[in-house]
Amino acid sequence: MDPFYVVPTAIVSAEKPKFRRVADMENVQEVLRAVLAEPLDELAGVLSVHEMGVFPAACLRRQLGLPGNADARKVLNFRDKRLQKSLLPPDVRHARCRYLPAGTPYEEPAAELGTPFVVKPATGAGAQRTSVVRSPEEYARALKPFSGGSDVEVVAESFVDAPEVYLDGVWQHGTLQWSSLSSNHISPLSAVQGGVLAAHVLDRQRCPDLFAQAEAMARRVLGALDAPDCVFHMEAFHRPDGLTFGECAVRLPGALSPRVNQLTYGVDLLGVEIALALGETPEPPYGHRTPDRFHGYLLLRRPRVGTLTQEDFERAFSFDELHYSADPDAPAGPYGRIGEAVVSDTDESRLGHTIDEIARFNETGGVRGGFSLA
């Protein structure tokens, strides 16, 4: 395949890939014009692994007669948080959600949803521009990043105070073909605010009830929302009395989740996504074997105090994969990311403790077990 990229920022690479930039990845007209302006022969398919490209991808497939999901209306069930929650079956517990039309006073969502409540983009943004609101002053600050010119740009949701888990999987022919359950070590919102985003694959044998709940929820949600054949990513809050639905997307999971799933289970979710975009029928991943090793990841960032190098990490911990830049001018990506790590263990519970230690080591500039590298 000879890929042509539609991107929001220029691609800097020695391989010089073909691309066009657009100002707004969700502006379907702009994306379509970028594609039509390029002399592309024998188009095979359209692929997007990012949430901002899922809707334009469906529209391009329909306009250009390409394989894969071309139902843009159906995609909106998985893009708009208010629309998604309004279509859920009554037995799927979820946060209450409403739009915040321009000019909505603080008292309205506070009375309807209780305090605190959450303000975020209606179409999501990976916890970017998401705020927990407890007062009129925080409400005003939460709305500042938005245009203020749309009645369906922003939503408010009731706050769910619980740890988060997520289910990545393959949905084909109206059936859950395969899934993997993982746990976030902190919420993505906490990572946006300065923590280290990290997650690891959970052990089905150690928590069978949790797996059963998550998979039952996925079947109910994906069925009710009429999901196309897809790779999906579903988030939920793990409360003592069961799971509360967070949101679900029909796209590849973010960060290093595809990588740790492939290392743990041998399942190539990106390969499945590519096959679906090309109109192929990927062979469903088989079974739910107990892995030899469980894997997790961390998006490493600059410490709050001091400095760290890759050698500092390697002296303190063992890694399957590690990339870390000590360059003070290195640009930080989403969640403050200037590096990444993959770790594994035969014991999933022990892996979770190790990831917590590495995250603390990163945040504190090398403190481990009460001692500092300094």
C-alpha positions in Angstrom: 0.0 0.0 0.0 1.1 3.5 -0.8 -0.4 5.7 1.9 -1.6 9.3 1.5 -2.2 11.1 4.8 -4.7 13.9 5.7 -3.2 15.5 8.8 -3.7 18.5 11.1 0.1 19.2 11.3 2.9 18.6 8.8 4.7 15.2 8.9 8.4 15.6 9.4 10.0 12.3 8.3 13.1 11.3 6.3 10.7 8.9 4.4 8.8 12.0 3.0 5.3 10.5 3.0 2.6 12.1 0.8 0.2 14.3 2.8 -2.0 17.3 2.9 -2.7 19.4 5.9 -6.2 20.5 7.0 -7.2 23.0 9.7 -10.0 20.8 11.1 -9.9 17.0 10.9 -13.7 17.0 11.5 -14.5 19.4 8.7 -15.7 16.8 6.1 -15.7 19.3 3.2 -12.1 20.3 3.9 -11.0 16.7 4.2 -12.8 15.6 1.0 -11.3 18.5 -0.9 -7.8 17.6 0.3 -8.3 14.1 -1.0 -9.9 15.1 -4.3 -7.1 17.7 -5.0 -4.5 14.9 -5.0 -4.2 12.7 -8.1 -4.7 9.4 -6.4 -5.3 6.3 -8.5 -6.8 3.0 -7.5 -8.0 4.0 -4.0 -8.2 0.9 -1.8 -9.7 2.3 1.4 -9.9 5.0 4.1 -8.5 4.4 7.6 -8.6 6.5 10.7 -7.4 5.3 14.1 -8.1 8.7 15.8 -11.5 9.8 17.1 -11.5 13.1 15.1 -11.2 11.2 11.8 -13.9 8.5 12.3 -16.8 10.6 11.0 -14.9 12.0 7.9 -13.7 8.5 7.1 -17.2 7.2 6.9 -18.2 10.1 4.7 -15.3 9.6 2.4 -16.1 5.9 2.0 -19.6 6.8 0.9 -18.6 9.5 -1.5 -15.7 7.6 -3.1 -17.4 4.2 -3.1 -14.8 2.6 -0.8 -15.3 -0.4 1.5 -15.8 -0.3 5.3 -18.3 1.5 7.4 -19.9 4.3 5.4 -22.8 5.1 7.6 -22.0 8.6 9.0 -25.2 8.7 10.9 -24.3 5.6 12.8 -20.9 6.9 13.6 -22.5 9.8 15.5 -23.9 7.3 18.0 -20.2 6.8 19.0 -19.1 10.4 18.7 -21.6 12.6 20.5 -21.7 11.8 24.2 -25.3 13.2 24.7 -26.6 11.3 21.7 -24.9 8.1 22.8 -26.2 8.1 26.4 -29.7 8.9 25.2 -29.8 5.7 23.1 -28.6 3.3 25.8 -30.9 0.6 27.2 -32.4 1.5 30.6 -30.5 -1.4 32.3 -27.1 0.1 31.3 -26.2 2.4 34.2 -24.5 5.6 33.1 -23.9 9.3 34.0 -26.7 11.7 33.3 -25.7 13.9 30.3 -27.0 17.2 28.8 -25.9 19.8 26.3 -24.8 23.2 27.6 -26.2 25.6 25.0 -24.5 29.0 24.8 -25.4 31.1 27.8 -26.5 28.3 30.1 -26.0 29.5 33.7 -24.2 27.5 36.3 -27.3 26.9 38.3 -29.0 24.9 35.6 -26.6 21.9 35.3 -25.8 22.1 39.1 -29.5 21.7 39.9 -30.0 19.0 37.3 -26.8 16.9 37.8 -25.7 17.8 41.3 -22.2 19.0 42.2 -19.6 18.4 41.3 -20.4 17.8 37.6 -18.2 17.3 34.6 -17.9 19.7 31.6 -16.4 18.4 28.4 -16.6 18.5 24.6 -19.7 16.7 23.2 -17.5 14.7 20.8 -14.7 14.0 23.3 -11.1 14.9 23.1 -9.2 12.3 25.2 -9.8 14.3 28.5 -8.5 17.5 26.9 -10.8 20.4 27.8 -12.5 18.2 30.4 -13.1 19.8 33.8 -14.7 18.8 37.1 -16.8 21.8 38.2 -17.7 22.6 41.8 -18.5 26.3 41.7 -19.6 29.1 39.3 -16.0 30.3 39.0 -14.8 26.8 38.0 -17.8 26.6 35.5 -16.7 29.9 33.9 -13.1 28.6 33.6 -14.3 25.3 32.2 -16.2 27.0 29.3 -13.4 29.3 28.3 -11.7 26.9 25.9 -14.9 26.5 23.8 -16.2 28.8 21.0 -19.4 29.7 22.8 -21.2 29.8 19.5 -22.7 26.3 19.4 -25.6 24.8 21.4 -24.2 21.2 20.9 -20.5 21.8 21.4 -20.3 21.1 25.1 -21.9 18.7 27.5 -22.3 18.4 31.2 -22.4 15.0 33.0 -23.0 13.9 36.5 -19.8 13.1 38.2 -18.9 9.4 38.9 -16.3 9.0 41.6 -14.7 5.6 40.8 -11.6 4.0 39.2 -11.8 3.5 35.4 -11.4 0.3 33.4 -11.7 -0.1 29.7 -12.6 -2.9 27.3 -10.9 -3.1 23.9 -12.3 -5.5 21.4 -13.5 -6.7 18.0 -17.2 -6.5 17.1 -18.2 -8.3 13.9 -21.6 -9.6 12.5 -23.4 -8.2 15.6 -21.3 -10.3 18.0 -18.5 -9.7 20.4 -15.6 -11.7 18.8 -12.8 -10.9 21.3 -12.0 -8.5 24.1 -9.4 -7.4 26.6 -10.0 -5.6 29.9 -7.5 -3.1 31.2 -7.3 -0.8 34.2 -6.2 2.9 34.2 -3.8 3.7 37.1 -5.1 7.2 37.3 -7.9 8.8 35.3 -7.0 10.5 31.9 -8.3 13.7 33.5 -5.7 13.4 36.3 -3.0 12.7 33.6 -4.0 15.9 31.8 -3.5 17.8 35.1 0.1 16.5 35.6 0.0 12.8 36.4 1.5 9.9 34.5 -1.0 8.1 32.2 -0.6 4.4 32.7 -2.6 1.2 32.3 -2.2 -2.5 32.3 -4.1 -5.6 31.0 -6.1 -7.4 33.7 -6.1 -11.1 34.5 -9.4 -12.8 33.6 -8.8 -15.6 36.1 -8.2 -13.1 38.9 -11.4 -11.1 38.3 -13.9 -13.2 36.3 -16.9 -11.3 37.5 -15.5 -7.9 36.3 -14.8 -9.4 32.9 -18.3 -10.8 32.7 -19.8 -7.5 33.6 -17.7 -5.6 31.1 -18.4 -8.0 28.3 -22.2 -8.0 29.0 -22.2 -4.2 29.0 -20.3 -4.1 25.7 -22.9 -6.5 24.1 -25.8 -4.4 25.3 -24.2 -1.0 24.3 -22.8 -2.0 20.9 -26.0 -3.8 20.0 -28.3 -0.9 21.1 -26.1 1.6 19.2 -26.1 -0.6 16.1 -22.3 -0.7 15.9 -20.7 -1.5 12.5 -18.0 -4.2 12.2 -15.2 -2.5 14.1 -12.5 -2.4 16.6 -14.0 -0.7 19.7 -12.9 1.0 22.9 -15.4 1.1 25.8 -14.7 2.9 29.1 -16.5 2.2 32.4 -16.3 3.2 36.1 -15.6 0.3 38.5 -17.8 0.9 41.5 -18.4 -1.6 44.5 -21.9 -2.2 43.2 -20.9 -2.9 39.6 -19.9 -1.0 36.5 -21.2 2.3 35.3 -20.8 3.0 31.6 -18.6 5.9 30.6 -18.4 6.0 26.8 -17.7 3.9 23.8 -15.9 4.6 20.5 -15.6 2.6 17.2 -11.9 3.0 16.7 -8.6 1.7 17.8 -7.8 2.4 21.5 -5.4 5.2 22.2 -1.9 5.4 23.7 -0.1 2.1 23.8 -3.1 -0.1 24.3 -2.8 -1.8 20.9 0.8 -2.6 21.6 0.2 -4.2 25.1 -2.7 -6.2 23.7 -0.6 -7.6 21.0 2.3 -8.4 23.3 -0.1 -10.0 25.9 -2.5 -11.9 23.6 -0.9 -11.9 20.2 -3.9 -10.0 18.8 -3.1 -7.3 16.2 -6.0 -4.8 16.6 -4.4 -2.4 14.0 -4.3 -5.3 11.6 -8.0 -5.9 12.2 -8.8 -2.2 11.7 -6.9 -2.1 8.4 -8.6 -5.3 7.1 -12.0 -3.8 7.8 -11.1 -0.6 6.0 -10.0 -2.6 3.0 -13.2 -4.6 2.8 -11.6 -7.8 4.0 -13.0 -10.2 6.6 -10.4 -10.5 9.3 -10.2 -13.8 11.0 -11.5 -13.2 14.5 -9.0 -13.6 17.3 -9.4 -16.9 18.9 -10.1 -17.7 22.5 -9.1 -16.0 25.7 -6.0 -18.0 26.7 -4.3 -17.1 29.9 -1.2 -15.1 28.9 2.3 -16.1 29.8 3.0 -12.5 30.8 0.7 -9.5 31.3 1.8 -6.1 29.9 1.2 -2.5 30.7 2.4 0.9 29.5 3.2 4.4 30.8 3.4 7.7 29.0 6.4 9.2 30.6 6.7 13.0 31.2 9.1 15.5 32.7 9.2 15.2 36.5 7.7 17.8 38.7 11.1 18.5 40.2 14.6 17.7 39.0 15.5 15.9 35.8 15.6 12.2 34.7 17.4 10.4 31.9 16.6 7.0 30.3 19.6 5.6 32.2 18.0 6.6 35.5 14.9 4.6 34.6 16.9 1.6 33.5 18.9 1.5 36.7 15.8 1.5 38.8 13.5 -0.8 36.9 13.3 -3.5 34.2 11.5 -2.7 31.0 10.3 -4.5 27.9 10.5 -1.3 26.0 11.7 2.2 27.0 12.1 5.5 25.2 12.7 8.7 27.2 14.0 12.0 26.1 16.0 14.1 28.6 16.3 17.0 26.1 14.7 20.0 27.8 13.6 21.3 24.4 11.8 18.1 23.4 8.2 18.9 22.6 5.7 17.3 24.9 2.8 15.4 23.3 -0.6 14.6 24.8 -0.6 14.0 28.6 2.8 15.7 28.7 4.4 12.7 26.9 8.1 12.9 26.2 8.7 9.1 26.4 7.0 5.8 26.9 7.5 2.5 28.5 6.1 -1.1 28.3 6.6 -3.4 31.3 5.4 -7.0 31.9 5.1 -9.6 34.6 3.8 -13.2 35.0 1.6 -11.9 37.9 -0.8 -9.2 36.9 -1.3 -7.8 40.4 2.5 -7.4 40.8 2.6 -5.7 37.4 0.1 -3.1 38.7 2.3 -2.3 41.7 5.4 -2.0 39.5 3.6 0.5 37.2 2.6 2.5 40.2 6.2 2.6 41.4 7.5 3.7 38.0 4.9 6.5 37.7 5.8 7.8 41.2 9.5 7.6 40.2 8.7 9.7 37.1 6.6 12.3 38.8 9.0 12.8 41.7 12.2 13.0 39.7 13.7 9.7 40.9 12.3 9.0 44.4 11.8 5.3 45.1 11.2 3.7 48.4 11.8 7.0 50.3 15.2 7.7 48.6 16.0 10.1 45.8 18.6 9.8 43.0 19.7 13.3 44.1 
